Amino acid sequence: MKRNLTIQLDEDVIRDAKVLAAERGTSVSGLVAQQIAELTASSERYRRAKESALQMMAGAADRGGRKWTRDELYEQRFRAAKT
């Protein structure tokens, strides 16, 4: 089911959107709907990927690796850049 949504835009944005919509063979409403759909889909993909990564990290076994401090990492990089 589709519903209407009212937005307010500056006149110059509306003018440019009408030109863009005409170039793409759609309406300003169609442009807005497409962009919002793409934004929400992208946000949902990111949320799922983040959740999956956090679950994998939580279940990862501790390998007993070295814990680096920020200063140690900076010092390593600084030394490497000098050589």
C-alpha positions in Angstrom: 0.0 0.0 0.0 1.4 3.4 -0.9 0.8 6.6 1.0 1.6 10.2 0.3 4.4 12.1 1.9 4.8 15.9 1.9 8.2 17.5 1.9 9.4 21.0 1.6 12.3 21.9 -0.6 13.9 25.1 -1.8 12.7 26.3 -5.2 16.1 25.8 -6.9 16.2 22.2 -5.7 12.7 21.5 -7.0 13.6 23.1 -10.4 16.8 21.0 -10.7 14.9 17.8 -9.5 12.3 18.4 -12.3 15.0 18.6 -14.9 16.7 15.5 -13.6 13.4 13.6 -13.4 12.6 14.6 -17.0 16.1 13.4 -18.2 15.5 10.1 -16.5 12.0 9.7 -17.7 10.4 9.8 -14.3 8.8 12.2 -11.9 10.2 14.0 -8.9 8.1 11.7 -6.7 9.7 8.8 -8.5 13.2 10.1 -7.9 12.5 10.7 -4.2 10.9 7.2 -3.8 13.9 5.5 -5.5 16.5 7.3 -3.4 14.7 6.6 -0.1 14.3 2.9 -1.1 18.0 2.7 -1.9 19.0 4.4 1.3 16.8 2.2 3.5 18.0 -1.0 1.7 21.6 0.1 2.1 21.1 0.8 5.8 19.5 -2.6 6.3 22.4 -4.4 4.5 24.8 -2.6 6.7 22.9 -3.5 9.9 22.8 -7.1 8.9 26.5 -7.2 8.0 27.4 -5.5 11.3 25.3 -7.9 13.3 26.9 -10.9 11.5 30.4 -9.5 12.1 29.7 -8.9 15.8 28.4 -12.4 16.2 31.4 -13.9 14.5 33.8 -11.8 16.7 31.9 -12.9 19.8 32.3 -16.5 18.9 35.9 -16.3 17.8 38.4 -18.3 19.9 41.1 -16.3 21.6 44.3 -17.1 19.9 46.5 -15.7 22.6 47.9 -13.1 20.3 49.8 -10.1 21.4 47.8 -7.1 22.6 49.2 -3.9 21.0 49.0 -0.5 22.7 48.4 2.5 20.6 51.9 3.9 21.4 53.5 0.6 20.3 51.7 0.6 17.0 52.6 4.3 16.4 56.3 3.6 17.2 56.3 0.6 14.8 54.9 2.6 12.0 57.2 5.6 12.7 60.3 3.3 12.6 59.2 1.6 9.4 58.6 5.0 7.7 62.2 6.1 8.6 63.8 3.1 6.9 
